[in-house]
Amino acid sequence: MIGNVKLGSRVLLAPMAGVSDRAYRELCVKFGAGYCVSEMVSSKALSFNSKKSEELMDISEYERPCGIQIFGDDPECMAQAAEHAMLNHPDIIDINMGCPAPKISSNGSGSALMRDPQLCGEIVRAVVKSCDVPVTVKIRKGWDDENVNAVEVAKICEQAGASAVTVHGRTRMQYYKPPVDYDIIRKVKRAVSIPVIANGDIDSAEKAKQVLEQTECDLIMVGRATLGNPWLFSQINTYIDDPDTELVFPTFEEKLDVMIEHIEAMVNYKGEHMALLQARKLVVGYFKGIRGAASLRNEAGRISTLEDLYALKEKALTVSSAC
Ligand SMILES: Cc1cc2nc3c(=O)[nH]c(=O)nc-3n(C[C@H](O)[C@H](O)[C@H](O)COP(=O)(O)O)c2cc1C
């Protein structure tokens, strides 16, 4: 449970800009994701009624429970953004306090908020007041190694009314590469009484179980490892229930079928042009691990119609069977 919201399982899909759109979230729910969050939505852009931001907040009944994530640095603007987001009936409002991208953090938003814990509290308080669903925050370990303050920020957010906190166990300066510090996540878990969601580098069922044990968290969130591999959700769910049950791994052909399903759904929701532009980055995930993937990746960078995608699938089958 997060507040009064019951989750479908203990494995949640991480918000990923450019990836976790409605089509991807629905796919992940089908494979056992217990909860999904939208791509981050700018509170400022919402105040200008940006059409693109509106589209990011489109959620369907199938993917419930689903959250909408907002970012910004001004409590009032964030409160208004949450009110605005509520028109789409999210189950949860999530606040981004972890994005390391310079275009976000140089404006004082995302991970930069962690440099001002009092402001984090003010934002959470304002957002909690403005909406009647649970409000959660997604933080990092801290800004850099000299400023590790995940415990302090999590406690302030809890006091301000947050219903859960997700911790990505890296500092902002570490971006996405160095090893994740799971001990800091455990420290946060021990310091607050709201649910803590462990995040970072979970890429197998075994790793998921290890992270749950090491962090003492009840919930985990996975992002990059699900790309081209939504099976990870069902594998983790199965393994957590009973580590002796044999895990199901897809054949390459099954992967390609799901790739088509994924991109066709994107086309359905945002039109062929936009969907195929975004799909160029997404389809390579489905080729991971097979021989001949390099030539497929090149080809993937050029697809612009569904016909191109179908042809790429056929080529992938040929390449993989020839290797
Ligand atoms: C392409 C991409 C986009 C991301 N976009 C967001 C975002 O919109 N909001 C957010 O809170 N985190 C975002 N993240 C961070 C992820 O939610 C997650 O914290 C991070 O990838 C670590 O988890 P992982 O190792 O399971 O991928 C993004 C990460 C990636 C790789």
The ligand as an ORCA input file, in Angstrom:
! r2SCAN-3c Opt
* xyz 0 1
  C      16.033      7.396    -20.115
  C      15.748      7.675    -18.666
  C      14.780      8.592    -18.317
  C      14.496      8.864    -16.971
  N      13.496      9.737    -16.658
  C      13.150      9.925    -15.357
  C      12.029     10.738    -15.005
  O      11.317     11.275    -15.869
  N      11.757     10.888    -13.682
  C      12.517     10.285    -12.715
  O      12.216     10.453    -11.519
  N      13.553      9.503    -13.016
  C      13.876      9.299    -14.301
  N      14.899      8.441    -14.612
  C      15.583      7.702    -13.542
  C      14.910      6.326    -13.330
  O      13.586      6.481    -12.860
  C      15.712      5.477    -12.313
  O      15.754      6.161    -11.092
  C      17.123      5.193    -12.770
  O      17.169      4.819    -14.139
  C      17.769      4.081    -11.922
  O      17.028      2.884    -11.997
  P      17.476      1.664    -12.981
  O      18.914      1.346    -12.654
  O      16.536      0.543    -12.628
  O      17.327      2.151    -14.375
  C      15.217      8.188    -15.946
  C      16.204      7.277    -16.305
  C      16.480      6.999    -17.638
  C      17.548      5.990    -17.978
*
